[in-house]
Amino acid sequence: MNKEQACEFMFGKYRPDDMKSNEGKTEYLMRVLAERDQLAAENAAQREYRPQPSGAAMMEALDAFYEYHEDVPEQGMMAAFEILCCKRPQALATDAWQREQMARGVEAFATAQRDLAGRHPGSTSAAYRSDIASTATVFAAHLRNGEAV
């Protein structure tokens, strides 16, 4: 939402796409702020992640290192490094937000295809564009559910 839309929202002239039908302005703003706070907390956890010396990731990294340490120590170090770098906390809210943004982009593409199809009804390209729009809408739903990527 840009500044103009925010002003129009406060005066009742604009309704955001993600606002629920039975939701008031206060509830909407509280929900948006809660989502923002959750994303900020996940991002802070990602930035501050450090494997614990006696944690599961460290033990797994040591096992990987000792598997290779006599034959090819460099390979053991690389395996241990990959484990330590990849064992990060899950960021469910961030993943859901990212999927939502991708789905919105796909839906915008579907809308554009429908608009183009409406300009030339009955033509072969209109039918083709309508099929693309339908497929894109289904794909957007799969993105939101985490079934595609």
N, C-alpha and C positions, 0 to 999 in steps of 0.2 A: 504494500500500500504506500503510495507516494504522499507528499504533504497535502496536495490538493484533495486527494481522496480521503485522507484522514480528516480534514476540515469538513468535507461534505458528509462523512460518516457521522461526525459529532452533531451535525445539524439535521441528520435524517435524510440526506439527499443521496447517499451512497450506501450500498450493501455489499460487503466483501463476499467473494465466491465461497469462502470456507465457513461462513456464518450459518449456523443451524437455524432451521425455520422457527423454532420456539425459543430462541436465545435472544436475550436483550443485550444492549450495548455493554453493560457492566459485566455480564457473564461472558460475553465474547472477549472483551479485553482481559479479563481474569484468566480465561483459558489460554489466550495467546501468550500472556506473560508467564503462565505456568509452563507452557511448552518451551518458551525461550529459556527459562531457568533450568529446565531439565536438560536441554541441549548444552547449555553453558557448563553444567555440572559434569556431563559426560565428556565434553571436550577438555575440561580441566583434569579429569581423571586420566584421559589419554596422554596429556602433556606431562603429567607428574608420574607416570607409570615407571616403576623400577622393580625388577624382579627381586624377590626376597631371597637372601642367601640360603635359607633352609626351606624355601618354598618348592612346590611341585615342579614349576618350570625349571628351576635350577637343578633339581635332581634329574629331571628328564634330559637336560642339556649335558650334565656330567655323564649320564649313561651313554648318550650319543657320542661324546668325546672318547670315552674309554672303549667304545666299540671299534674305533679306528686308530687309537693313539699309537699303537705299536707299528702298524703297517704304514699308514699315511697320516701323520699328526695334523697336517694342514686340513685334510678332509674332516677329521674329528672336530677341529676348531670351527670350521665352517658349519658343520651340522649343529654344534652347540650354539653358535651365534644365531643361526636361523631360528632355532627353538626359542631363544631368549627374546629375539626381536618380534616374533610372531605371536607370542602368548600374551596378548594385550587384553584388557577388560573389554567386554562386549559393550557396544554403544547402540542399544536398541532404539532409543528415541531418535538418534542421529540417522540411523539406517532408515527408519520409517519416514523421517522428514525428507531424506534424499529420494526415497522411492516416490513420495508424494510430488516432489518437484519434477521428477522425470515423467510421472503420469500426467501432470498438468501440461508439460511440453508436448507429449504425444496427443493429448486431447486438443490442444491448440492446432496441431497439424491436422487432426481429423476434422475439426471445424473448418479449417481453410479448404480442405478437400471437398467438403460438403458444399461450401459456398461456390467453389469453382464448378462443381457438378450442377448446381442450381442455375448457373448462368447459361448452360447449354443443355437443357433437358432433352432427353431422348437420344442424344448422341452416344456413340461408343465410348468416348472419353468420359462422359458423365457417368455411365454405368461403371466404368473402371474406377473412377474417383470415388464413387459411392462404396464400392467394394473395399477400396483402400481405407476409407473413413471407418467403415464397420470393423475391419480388421484392427485398425489403430485403436478404436474404442475398447475392443476386447483386450488388446495388449495393455492398454492403460490400466484396466481392471486387474490384470495379472501382475503388473508392476506394483500396484498398491498392496496386493496380497503377498508380495514377496515371491511369487511363483516364476517370475521372469527377470532376467538381467544377464 
